[in-house]
């Protein structure tokens, strides 16, 4: 029984990666460029996201990396979306709350109370559109929720990148040290690929927080 339990715990741990958030006292200019010092010193996670479609558990054909930085008022997510054929990136959706499902896109799922059940999603494409929703009990996705947040994107020689800014005041959180659930989903439509940072099981949604990775080391001065 002890051996079985140990194996189960190791499998669970392997499926739940983590990243440390970096505190900065410097200003982050939201422009999609990611050229502030904080971005160059922050931990970088990702790399070979695992597909959940079409080939479950196989690394995506293009690399995705991300960093997490925060200051006293906001948390920022910087994503490097590598693409060896940047001229083929699909970006058709332009309007807020229009679903960019058939575009090259990034979908962030954030469990700010670390309860493995509730949280928020932020979705964008190369055009920098904003789709958002809150999540209840790992199942109910309420797209009527319109939170205060922003994102800027930029096309680069290696693909594209996105810079997200989420004010702590927009989401529920705890005062002091926070550990957040987090997952990041990437859609690569021309190859029919979709993959995640944490969890490649196709029956699991990206906003199923029990399967998400973790952001460590966020310290917030005021609780929501």
Secondary structure, 3 states (H helix, E strand, C coil): CHHHHHHHHHHHHHCCCEEECEECCCCCCCCCCCCCHHHHHCCCEEECCEEEECCCCCECCCCEEEEEEECCCEEEEEEEEECCCHHHCCCCCCCCCCCCCCCCEEEEEEECCCCCCCEEEEEEECCCCCEEEEEECCCEEECCCCCCEEEEEEEECCEEEEEEEEEHHHCCCCCEEEEEEEEEEEEEHHHCEEEECCCCCCCCCCCCHHHCEEEEEEEECCCC
